[in-house]
Amino acid sequence: MLRKENLYQLILFFVLYGILYGLMIYLYPYPASISDSGAYINAAVKDRIDTFRPFGYSRFLIIIHGLSSSIHLLVFIQYFLCTISTMFFVFTIKFFFLPRNTILYYLFALFAIFSPLVIYLTNSVLSDSLFTTLTILWFTSAIWMLYCSKTLNRLVLSIINIILLLLLINVRYTGLVFLPVTMLFVYLSLFRRNILICIALMITPILLVFNYYKEQKVKINKLVHVNTFSGFSGWQLANNALHIVPYIKLDPSEFKDEEVKRFAEFIVQQDTLLVLKVKPSAKFMWNNEMPLKKYHFYEMQRRNRIYLYMWNYLGENVYSKFGSYVIRKHPLLFIRYYLLPNCRLILYPTQDQIIKSFKTDGIPDDLLKKWFEFDETEKVYSRSKIFEKLFFIIPVSRLIIWIMVIAAILIYLIKRKQIKWQSWQETLFRMSWIFLAIYYAFSAYAGPFELRYIAPVHLIQVSTIYILINNSILGIRKSGNNNEGMEKG
């Protein structure tokens, strides 16, 4: 990094980041927020888990609050962490895949840095930016695991990678899907060096994640007296399953569990399901007129229970069983009416709660005053609606990136014998698109996709395209030119 070329590039990129930061906070002086934002802050105020989400981002808010209560400091730190992690990734890719064309490298760096989606999310009170930063650091540490020549260095980097994995899971449960990828990286890095260390480090994250799972269940059980890991999982499963209910004849008598049968009978009486025939949606979970919330309020009143208890109880004991049964019984319909539309939504993400429009109502006024110490006259506002007006460009750009990633993979499969690179370089390229495939598959099944969910893998997508063009297309062309020169000689 002390070489003049790299040092000049580093200064240039930081200047660019500084300009983008100044532009961002001028157009949007205050961060955007949705209902999740208020929930994260409320959990931080109470210093306890809220059963809906992991506590990691709330813990992050507590740490920042210990430095200053300013909401602007939160945005700056999120932006700074995103900047550092991106620079770490960009120069790592440059180091391992030396640019064969200067223009190509600068295009890669430009697309890595100038991502309106990633930059916008740093200016929001949501876990997305922190999760994106940790994902970049996690994947970059895995890259170094494959390269290091000393076993000790690979061991240290493996431990760092596992720590980052646990931080990811603590910030968002999506991090659980990173576990098999970490294990695969550890295997590729250490198996031929030391089998015993390799096996031990592959088992370690499993044990740590299992221990985290148990601890979370204990915490939630103490809070609401329901034996569950997440208050969302059962609701999400039922939400996904309800997408196919308009296309089947739901027979409540099929359900053996009496509570699930009662819920199925309640669904049959509803006439609101046909509203959501167009594309996957999470409205079944949040719309008070839809069956899940409607039944939730009904059971609260019938049993005389509080909101939080009933939410977790129904999710664990009723909705999860209902969703699992419906999906298992009608897999083809589930694929047709939920999975395939959601797959298309990942490729062309037109849904998003926070980027389509700048929202300021996610954090209640009392929390703004209590946590960020707003005075009576201070209000959240923006000076621009540029993202609202130009939002249609973002889904198109995401589709183009996906097409280029898929094309890169296909070109690699066709021309892999012609590409000359080190074995660890090819392994890294393979791991990049394997991880993208795993993330894609998980996102398609987990829940209705929103644009912001693609931010954690943006850099990996862009680097996959760069590596293919740099090492395959330009590499083959360069090799061909060298051979032609030798023949003429």
Secondary structure, 3 states (H helix, E strand, C coil): CCCHHHHHHHHHHHHHHHHHHHHHHHHCCCCECCHHHHHHHHHHHHCCCCCCCCCHHHHHHHHHHHHCCCHHHHHHHHHHHHHHHHHHHHHHHHHHCCCCCHHHHHHHHHHHHCCHHHHHHHCECCCHHHHHHHHHHHHHHHHHHHHCCCHHHHHHHHHHHHHHHHHHHHHCHHHHHHHHHHHHHHHHHHCCCCHHHHHHHHHHHHHHHHHHHHHHHHHHHHHHCCCCCCCCHHHHHHHHHCCCHHHCCCCHHHCCCHHHHHHHHHHHCCCCHHHHCCCCCCHHHHCCCCHHHHHHHHHHHHHCCCHHHHHHHHHHHHHHHHHHHHHHHCHHHHHHHHHHHHHHHHHCCCCCCCCCCCCCCCCCHHHHHHHCCCCCCCCCCCCCCHHHHHCCHHHHHHHHHHHHHHHHHHHHHHHCCCCCCCHHHHHHHHHHHHHHHHHHHHHHHHCCCCHHHHHHHHHHHHHHHHHHHHHHHHHHHHHHHHHHHHHHC
